[in-house]
Amino acid sequence: MLAPLAWMHSVKTLGPSRTTLFFNLLPLITALIAAVVLKEELALYHLVGGLLTLAGVILSERWTTPVRGQS
């Protein structure tokens, strides 16, 4: 019940395109919650995947120049 409310508030505050970027963090957050709450063991590939995901979100948030020049 709280997740849809948080999602709608995020769309209202950040806009749909920026909010969708953070949707990519769901697997990372889920793995962290599983490790803390369920005492799941995280392997090295979880760490690598989480870091790559985090780097992708940060890169897409910081990227301000267009990839191609304007025609």
ZAKETI-48998 format. One record per atom (N, C-alpha, C): residue number from 1; residue in one letter; atom name; x, y, z. Coordinates in pm, 1 decimal, always signed. Layout:
N
+-----+------+------+----------+----------+----------+
: pos : code : site :        u :        v :        w :
+-----+------+------+----------+----------+----------+
: NUM :    A :   CA :        X :        Y :        Z :
...
+-----+------+------+----------+----------+----------+
//
This chain:
71
+-----+------+------+----------+----------+----------+
: pos : code : site :        u :        v :        w :
+-----+------+------+----------+----------+----------+
:   1 :    M :    N :    +81.9 :   -118.7 :     +0.0 :
:   1 :    M :   CA :     +0.0 :     +0.0 :     +0.0 :
:   1 :    M :    C :    +86.9 :   +126.0 :     +0.0 :
:   2 :    L :    N :   +200.0 :   +120.4 :    +65.3 :
:   2 :    L :   CA :   +286.9 :   +237.6 :    +69.2 :
:   2 :    L :    C :   +367.6 :   +255.2 :    -58.8 :
:   3 :    A :    N :   +403.8 :   +144.0 :   -121.7 :
:   3 :    A :   CA :   +485.3 :   +152.3 :   -243.1 :
:   3 :    A :    C :   +415.2 :   +228.0 :   -355.9 :
:   4 :    P :    N :   +288.4 :   +198.0 :   -387.1 :
:   4 :    P :   CA :   +222.2 :   +275.6 :   -493.4 :
:   4 :    P :    C :   +208.8 :   +424.0 :   -458.7 :
:   5 :    L :    N :   +186.5 :   +455.0 :   -331.5 :
:   5 :    L :   CA :   +177.8 :   +595.7 :   -290.9 :
:   5 :    L :    C :   +312.9 :   +665.8 :   -308.1 :
:   6 :    A :    N :   +419.7 :   +597.3 :   -269.8 :
:   6 :    A :   CA :   +552.7 :   +655.1 :   -287.2 :
:   6 :    A :    C :   +583.5 :   +673.8 :   -435.3 :
:   7 :    W :    N :   +543.2 :   +576.4 :   -516.7 :
:   7 :    W :   CA :   +566.5 :   +585.3 :   -661.0 :
:   7 :    W :    C :   +491.8 :   +704.0 :   -721.1 :
:   8 :    M :    N :   +364.8 :   +721.1 :   -685.2 :
:   8 :    M :   CA :   +286.4 :   +832.4 :   -738.6 :
:   8 :    M :    C :   +342.8 :   +967.3 :   -693.2 :
:   9 :    H :    N :   +388.3 :   +972.5 :   -569.4 :
:   9 :    H :   CA :   +448.7 :  +1096.3 :   -519.1 :
:   9 :    H :    C :   +578.3 :  +1126.5 :   -594.2 :
:  10 :    S :    N :   +656.1 :  +1023.3 :   -623.2 :
:  10 :    S :   CA :   +780.6 :  +1041.6 :   -698.3 :
:  10 :    S :    C :   +753.7 :  +1091.4 :   -839.8 :
:  11 :    V :    N :   +653.0 :  +1034.7 :   -904.2 :
:  11 :    V :   CA :   +618.0 :  +1079.0 :  -1039.6 :
:  11 :    V :    C :   +574.2 :  +1224.8 :  -1036.5 :
:  12 :    K :    N :   +497.4 :  +1260.8 :   -935.9 :
:  12 :    K :   CA :   +450.5 :  +1399.2 :   -922.9 :
:  12 :    K :    C :   +567.5 :  +1494.3 :   -896.7 :
:  13 :    T :    N :   +661.4 :  +1451.2 :   -812.4 :
:  13 :    T :   CA :   +772.7 :  +1537.9 :   -773.7 :
:  13 :    T :    C :   +883.7 :  +1541.7 :   -878.0 :
:  14 :    L :    N :   +929.3 :  +1425.0 :   -923.1 :
:  14 :    L :   CA :  +1045.2 :  +1416.3 :  -1012.9 :
:  14 :    L :    C :  +1007.6 :  +1412.3 :  -1160.7 :
:  15 :    G :    N :   +886.9 :  +1370.6 :  -1190.1 :
:  15 :    G :   CA :   +846.9 :  +1349.5 :  -1328.8 :
:  15 :    G :    C :   +861.7 :  +1202.9 :  -1365.3 :
:  16 :    P :    N :   +790.3 :  +1157.5 :  -1468.1 :
:  16 :    P :   CA :   +791.6 :  +1015.3 :  -1502.3 :
:  16 :    P :    C :   +925.6 :   +963.3 :  -1551.2 :
:  17 :    S :    N :   +999.9 :  +1040.8 :  -1629.3 :
:  17 :    S :   CA :  +1125.2 :   +987.9 :  -1684.7 :
:  17 :    S :    C :  +1231.9 :   +971.4 :  -1576.9 :
:  18 :    R :    N :  +1242.7 :  +1064.9 :  -1484.7 :
:  18 :    R :   CA :  +1341.4 :  +1050.9 :  -1376.9 :
:  18 :    R :    C :  +1300.7 :   +942.5 :  -1278.6 :
:  19 :    T :    N :  +1171.9 :   +930.5 :  -1252.0 :
:  19 :    T :   CA :  +1125.6 :   +827.2 :  -1159.7 :
:  19 :    T :    C :  +1153.7 :   +688.5 :  -1215.3 :
:  20 :    T :    N :  +1138.6 :   +671.0 :  -1345.2 :
:  20 :    T :   CA :  +1163.4 :   +542.2 :  -1407.6 :
:  20 :    T :    C :  +1309.5 :   +499.9 :  -1394.2 :
:  21 :    L :    N :  +1400.8 :   +597.1 :  -1393.2 :
:  21 :    L :   CA :  +1542.5 :   +564.4 :  -1372.6 :
:  21 :    L :    C :  +1563.9 :   +492.2 :  -1240.3 :
:  22 :    F :    N :  +1496.7 :   +537.6 :  -1136.5 :
:  22 :    F :   CA :  +1514.7 :   +478.3 :  -1005.1 :
:  22 :    F :    C :  +1448.8 :   +341.5 :   -992.4 :
:  23 :    F :    N :  +1362.6 :   +308.6 :  -1086.6 :
:  23 :    F :   CA :  +1302.5 :   +175.3 :  -1090.1 :
:  23 :    F :    C :  +1410.0 :    +68.9 :  -1109.4 :
:  24 :    N :    N :  +1520.9 :   +107.6 :  -1173.1 :
:  24 :    N :   CA :  +1632.6 :    +15.3 :  -1193.8 :
:  24 :    N :    C :  +1701.9 :    -23.3 :  -1064.3 :
:  25 :    L :    N :  +1678.6 :    +50.1 :   -957.5 :
:  25 :    L :   CA :  +1740.4 :    +19.9 :   -828.6 :
:  25 :    L :    C :  +1664.0 :    -86.8 :   -749.8 :
:  26 :    L :    N :  +1546.8 :   -125.7 :   -795.9 :
:  26 :    L :   CA :  +1466.0 :   -223.6 :   -722.0 :
:  26 :    L :    C :  +1538.6 :   -355.3 :   -694.7 :
:  27 :    P :    N :  +1607.2 :   -417.6 :   -791.8 :
:  27 :    P :   CA :  +1678.2 :   -541.8 :   -759.4 :
:  27 :    P :    C :  +1786.9 :   -522.2 :   -653.9 :
:  28 :    L :    N :  +1855.4 :   -409.7 :   -658.5 :
:  28 :    L :   CA :  +1958.9 :   -379.8 :   -560.5 :
:  28 :    L :    C :  +1898.9 :   -365.0 :   -420.9 :
:  29 :    I :    N :  +1791.0 :   -290.5 :   -411.3 :
:  29 :    I :   CA :  +1724.7 :   -270.7 :   -282.2 :
:  29 :    I :    C :  +1667.4 :   -401.3 :   -230.6 :
:  30 :    T :    N :  +1609.7 :   -481.8 :   -319.4 :
:  30 :    T :   CA :  +1554.8 :   -610.9 :   -279.7 :
:  30 :    T :    C :  +1663.4 :   -703.0 :   -225.4 :
:  31 :    A :    N :  +1779.2 :   -705.2 :   -291.0 :
:  31 :    A :   CA :  +1889.8 :   -789.0 :   -243.6 :
:  31 :    A :    C :  +1939.3 :   -742.4 :   -107.1 :
:  32 :    L :    N :  +1947.3 :   -612.1 :    -87.4 :
:  32 :    L :   CA :  +1991.6 :   -560.1 :    +42.0 :
:  32 :    L :    C :  +1891.9 :   -592.6 :   +153.2 :
:  33 :    I :    N :  +1763.3 :   -580.8 :   +123.6 :
:  33 :    I :   CA :  +1660.8 :   -615.1 :   +222.6 :
:  33 :    I :    C :  +1666.9 :   -763.7 :   +254.5 :
:  34 :    A :    N :  +1685.3 :   -848.0 :   +153.0 :
:  34 :    A :   CA :  +1695.7 :   -992.6 :   +175.1 :
:  34 :    A :    C :  +1817.5 :  -1025.9 :   +260.5 :
:  35 :    A :    N :  +1926.6 :   -954.4 :   +240.5 :
:  35 :    A :   CA :  +2046.7 :   -980.2 :   +319.9 :
:  35 :    A :    C :  +2027.2 :   -939.6 :   +464.9 :
:  36 :    V :    N :  +1959.9 :   -829.9 :   +487.1 :
:  36 :    V :   CA :  +1941.0 :   -780.9 :   +624.1 :
:  36 :    V :    C :  +1830.2 :   -857.0 :   +696.1 :
:  37 :    V :    N :  +1715.0 :   -868.8 :   +633.2 :
:  37 :    V :   CA :  +1597.8 :   -926.6 :   +700.4 :
:  37 :    V :    C :  +1603.7 :  -1078.8 :   +702.8 :
:  38 :    L :    N :  +1635.8 :  -1140.2 :   +588.9 :
:  38 :    L :   CA :  +1632.4 :  -1285.8 :   +578.8 :
:  38 :    L :    C :  +1767.9 :  -1350.7 :   +601.0 :
:  39 :    K :    N :  +1868.9 :  -1268.7 :   +626.5 :
:  39 :    K :   CA :  +2005.8 :  -1317.4 :   +647.7 :
:  39 :    K :    C :  +2057.9 :  -1395.0 :   +526.4 :
:  40 :    E :    N :  +2018.2 :  -1351.1 :   +407.2 :
:  40 :    E :   CA :  +2067.6 :  -1412.3 :   +283.7 :
:  40 :    E :    C :  +2214.2 :  -1374.3 :   +264.4 :
:  41 :    E :    N :  +2289.8 :  -1464.9 :   +207.9 :
:  41 :    E :   CA :  +2430.8 :  -1438.7 :   +183.9 :
:  41 :    E :    C :  +2448.3 :  -1379.5 :    +44.6 :
:  42 :    L :    N :  +2515.6 :  -1266.6 :    +37.2 :
:  42 :    L :   CA :  +2540.4 :  -1202.7 :    -90.8 :
:  42 :    L :    C :  +2677.2 :  -1246.2 :   -143.2 :
:  43 :    A :    N :  +2681.5 :  -1280.2 :   -270.4 :
:  43 :    A :   CA :  +2806.5 :  -1322.4 :   -334.4 :
:  43 :    A :    C :  +2871.8 :  -1203.9 :   -404.9 :
:  44 :    L :    N :  +2988.8 :  -1226.6 :   -458.0 :
:  44 :    L :   CA :  +3061.9 :  -1121.1 :   -527.4 :
:  44 :    L :    C :  +2984.0 :  -1070.1 :   -648.6 :
:  45 :    Y :    N :  +2916.7 :  -1159.5 :   -719.8 :
:  45 :    Y :   CA :  +2841.5 :  -1115.3 :   -838.1 :
:  45 :    Y :    C :  +2723.2 :  -1025.7 :   -800.1 :
:  46 :    H :    N :  +2669.9 :  -1039.8 :   -679.1 :
:  46 :    H :   CA :  +2566.5 :   -947.2 :   -633.2 :
:  46 :    H :    C :  +2624.9 :   -806.8 :   -616.8 :
:  47 :    L :    N :  +2743.8 :   -800.8 :   -558.9 :
:  47 :    L :   CA :  +2810.2 :   -672.6 :   -540.0 :
:  47 :    L :    C :  +2843.9 :   -607.2 :   -674.0 :
:  48 :    V :    N :  +2898.3 :   -685.8 :   -766.5 :
:  48 :    V :   CA :  +2933.7 :   -631.9 :   -898.8 :
:  48 :    V :    C :  +2808.5 :   -583.6 :   -971.6 :
:  49 :    G :    N :  +2704.2 :   -663.0 :   -970.7 :
:  49 :    G :   CA :  +2579.4 :   -623.7 :  -1036.4 :
:  49 :    G :    C :  +2518.5 :   -499.6 :   -973.8 :
:  50 :    G :    N :  +2521.4 :   -492.9 :   -841.5 :
:  50 :    G :   CA :  +2469.1 :   -375.0 :   -772.2 :
:  50 :    G :    C :  +2548.2 :   -250.0 :   -804.3 :
:  51 :    L :    N :  +2680.5 :   -261.8 :   -809.7 :
:  51 :    L :   CA :  +2764.1 :   -146.4 :   -843.0 :
:  51 :    L :    C :  +2743.0 :   -100.4 :   -986.8 :
:  52 :    L :    N :  +2728.3 :   -195.7 :  -1079.1 :
:  52 :    L :   CA :  +2701.0 :   -159.2 :  -1218.2 :
:  52 :    L :    C :  +2565.2 :    -89.8 :  -1232.4 :
:  53 :    T :    N :  +2466.3 :   -140.6 :  -1161.0 :
:  53 :    T :   CA :  +2334.4 :    -78.8 :  -1164.1 :
:  53 :    T :    C :  +2339.5 :    +62.0 :  -1108.1 :
:  54 :    L :    N :  +2404.4 :    +76.7 :   -994.4 :
:  54 :    L :   CA :  +2417.8 :   +207.9 :   -931.6 :
:  54 :    L :    C :  +2494.0 :   +304.5 :  -1022.1 :
:  55 :    A :    N :  +2600.2 :   +256.7 :  -1085.1 :
:  55 :    A :   CA :  +2677.1 :   +340.9 :  -1177.3 :
:  55 :    A :    C :  +2592.3 :   +383.9 :  -1296.8 :
:  56 :    G :    N :  +2509.1 :   +293.9 :  -1346.8 :
:  56 :    G :   CA :  +2421.7 :   +328.0 :  -1459.3 :
:  56 :    G :    C :  +2319.7 :   +434.3 :  -1422.8 :
:  57 :    V :    N :  +2262.0 :   +423.5 :  -1305.9 :
:  57 :    V :   CA :  +2164.3 :   +523.6 :  -1261.8 :
:  57 :    V :    C :  +2233.0 :   +658.3 :  -1239.7 :
:  58 :    I :    N :  +2349.5 :   +657.0 :  -1175.2 :
:  58 :    I :   CA :  +2422.3 :   +782.2 :  -1151.9 :
:  58 :    I :    C :  +2463.3 :   +845.6 :  -1284.3 :
:  59 :    L :    N :  +2513.6 :   +764.4 :  -1376.0 :
:  59 :    L :   CA :  +2554.8 :   +815.6 :  -1506.1 :
:  59 :    L :    C :  +2437.2 :   +876.6 :  -1581.7 :
:  60 :    S :    N :  +2323.8 :   +810.3 :  -1580.1 :
:  60 :    S :   CA :  +2207.7 :   +863.3 :  -1652.6 :
:  60 :    S :    C :  +2151.0 :   +987.3 :  -1585.9 :
:  61 :    E :    N :  +2168.1 :  +1001.8 :  -1455.5 :
:  61 :    E :   CA :  +2124.1 :  +1122.3 :  -1386.3 :
:  61 :    E :    C :  +2216.5 :  +1240.7 :  -1415.2 :
:  62 :    R :    N :  +2345.5 :  +1213.7 :  -1427.1 :
:  62 :    R :   CA :  +2444.7 :  +1320.3 :  -1445.2 :
:  62 :    R :    C :  +2466.5 :  +1359.8 :  -1590.7 :
:  63 :    W :    N :  +2431.3 :  +1273.0 :  -1684.0 :
:  63 :    W :   CA :  +2456.9 :  +1297.5 :  -1825.6 :
:  63 :    W :    C :  +2366.8 :  +1410.5 :  -1873.9 :
:  64 :    T :    N :  +2426.0 :  +1521.7 :  -1914.3 :
:  64 :    T :   CA :  +2345.1 :  +1636.5 :  -1956.7 :
:  64 :    T :    C :  +2366.1 :  +1672.8 :  -2102.1 :
:  65 :    T :    N :  +2476.1 :  +1627.6 :  -2163.2 :
:  65 :    T :   CA :  +2500.2 :  +1661.9 :  -2303.6 :
:  65 :    T :    C :  +2439.2 :  +1556.9 :  -2394.2 :
:  66 :    P :    N :  +2386.5 :  +1598.7 :  -2508.2 :
:  66 :    P :   CA :  +2331.1 :  +1501.2 :  -2602.5 :
:  66 :    P :    C :  +2441.2 :  +1415.0 :  -2663.0 :
:  67 :    V :    N :  +2406.4 :  +1291.8 :  -2695.9 :
:  67 :    V :   CA :  +2503.3 :  +1199.6 :  -2754.2 :
:  67 :    V :    C :  +2538.5 :  +1243.2 :  -2895.7 :
:  68 :    R :    N :  +2439.0 :  +1285.0 :  -2972.3 :
:  68 :    R :   CA :  +2460.9 :  +1331.3 :  -3110.0 :
:  68 :    R :    C :  +2446.3 :  +1482.9 :  -3114.0 :
:  69 :    G :    N :  +2517.4 :  +1543.1 :  -3207.6 :
:  69 :    G :   CA :  +2504.2 :  +1686.8 :  -3228.9 :
:  69 :    G :    C :  +2370.0 :  +1717.9 :  -3290.8 :
:  70 :    Q :    N :  +2324.5 :  +1838.9 :  -3270.3 :
:  70 :    Q :   CA :  +2194.1 :  +1878.7 :  -3328.9 :
:  70 :    Q :    C :  +2209.1 :  +1898.7 :  -3477.6 :
:  71 :    S :    N :  +2108.5 :  +1855.0 :  -3554.0 :
:  71 :    S :   CA :  +2114.6 :  +1867.5 :  -3699.4 :
:  71 :    S :    C :  +2042.2 :  +1991.5 :  -3743.6 :
+-----+------+------+----------+----------+----------+
//
